[in-house]
Amino acid sequence: MDQPTINELHPRRRAALVFIYITVVLDMLAFGIVIPVLPHLIEQLAGGGIARAAWWVGVFGTVFAIVQFAFSPVQGALSDRFGRRPVILISNAGLAIDFVVLALAPTLWLLFLARVLLGMTAASFTTANAYIADITPKEKRAAAYGILGSAFGLGFIIGPGLGGFLGDIHLRLPFWVAAALAACNFMYGLFVLPESLPKERRTKRFEMHSAHPLGSLKLVRRYPLVMGLAVVMFLVYLAHYVLQTTFVLYADYRYSWGPQAVGYVLMLMGACDGFVQAVLTRKLAPKFGERRLMLGGMLCGIGSFLAMGLASSGTVFLLGIPLMALWGLSQPPIQSLMTHQVDPSEQGRLQGAISSLASFAGIFGPFLFAQVFSFSISPSSPVHLPGLAFVLSAGLLAVGTVLAMRVTRHTGDLAQADSPTDTSGTGELSSVVTLQGTVTTPEPPEQSP
């Protein structure tokens, strides 16, 4: 039987699939735009040079993560109870308001407050992941999350370079552009996004005891495989914070890269990552299986952080970027393997728990890496190795690789399944086209936008 093309799908479903991709692209574009300039804005408002700015960047990142740790499971539980659409729309509206506050903040403390509000409203990534789990069968989820991951890469292809360019014009201009993008995203979703979770599959009531961070992690503890992979995800998120926290200041200190140069390097990272997520994950997951793909990606991550941390020149640093992109092969399989174990009505809470892990890592990561970087460049440091924070990240990934190998040693690879799976329990299957290929999923009742 011939598979339907995307033009044969119901217009609402087709628009929804496109929207989820575009909403992540625009959100990552908004976040990417401010990456090259936020540390310099903090440095300008805090005073005291790069070392003091590194300390404040760590504090900002830690507080942002604490707020997300508290609010991500609430957002996930709300999406399980009331649906994905309202949570995504509220998140996009909140992002627009928060970026305006960031653009106007005249003092460090008001900038700090804006980051707190941003942490409370940044929910679209969590709910977008749950949306994908709603409409994609188990054996296709690694590829689907890879496609969604390519949206992150695409946002970073354009965002940091644009942010560096705008930052050279005016340091606060990128924040205004980010606010406009978030507002456009809200308006787009308001008119085209249907609901992916029908009422009969939602939780019966909103339970606060399962929505707070520790309560949401009880869901993870109920499944041994999910619990083991959750620890791996925590280490992956923790290692990744070295880029968010120290890269801009590290590149300035070691290679004399300003906002524009950093923006272009982040564009290159995004381009490589987008290619890996959009092309390689989809092709390699069915061929090698989720477990092998996960472990291979983790090994590439270890190599990339070692290359970047030990690079004596900017040219050598750039050689670590392709390995960094290949590290992205590990995360869609981890996400997919976790969703296999959880009921459809709990997918939002699972994604909230995963986001809480990322935020929990963020409680420690920014301050940890900022302090390691500050220590490594201090004149009183016994070892002058500016890339010490990157070496630490490589060590964290090494621990995660060993753990992932152990907890998945008896795991089958659903990505290698040859036939579609009926996940509805009704025996009925319908075809849905993703942005990169055709998948099969139960057809939920159409919801009005």
NORWOTA-V169893 format. One record per pair of residues at least 24 apart in sequence whose C-alpha atoms are under 6 Angstrom apart, sorted by the first residue. I is the first residue (numbers start at 1). J is the second residue. Records with the same first field share a line. If there is no record, write none. Layout:
# NORWOTA-V169893
I: J ; J
This chain:
# NORWOTA-V169893
6: 433
16: 193
24: 151
25: 151 ; 152 ; 155
28: 152 ; 155
29: 155 ; 159
30: 178
32: 156 ; 159 ; 160
33: 159 ; 160 ; 163 ; 174
34: 163 ; 174
36: 164 ; 259 ; 263
45: 108
51: 374
54: 370
58: 366 ; 367 ; 370
61: 366
62: 362 ; 363 ; 366
64: 116 ; 119
65: 359 ; 362 ; 363
66: 363
67: 119
68: 119 ; 120 ; 359
69: 356 ; 359 ; 360
70: 213
71: 120
72: 352 ; 355 ; 356
73: 211 ; 213 ; 352 ; 353
74: 211
76: 348 ; 349 ; 352
77: 211 ; 349
80: 202 ; 203 ; 348
81: 202 ; 203 ; 206
83: 197
85: 195
88: 124
89: 186
91: 121 ; 122 ; 123 ; 124
92: 182 ; 186
93: 186
94: 121
96: 179 ; 182 ; 183
99: 175 ; 179
100: 179
103: 172 ; 175
126: 351
130: 347 ; 348
135: 441
136: 441
137: 441
138: 340
139: 414 ; 415
141: 336
142: 332 ; 333 ; 336
143: 282
145: 332
146: 277 ; 281 ; 332
147: 277 ; 278
149: 277
150: 274 ; 277 ; 278
153: 270 ; 273 ; 274
154: 274
156: 267 ; 270
157: 267 ; 270 ; 271
160: 263 ; 266 ; 267
161: 263 ; 264 ; 267
164: 259 ; 260 ; 263
165: 260
193: 449
194: 447 ; 449
195: 447
201: 345
202: 345
216: 353
217: 353
226: 338
228: 407
232: 400
234: 357
237: 358
238: 361 ; 365
239: 393
241: 365
242: 369
245: 366
255: 314
269: 321
272: 325
273: 325
285: 415
286: 415 ; 416
289: 413 ; 415 ; 416
290: 333 ; 413
294: 330 ; 333
297: 326 ; 327 ; 329 ; 330
298: 327 ; 330
300: 326 ; 327
301: 327
302: 394 ; 397
305: 390 ; 394
306: 391
309: 387 ; 390 ; 391
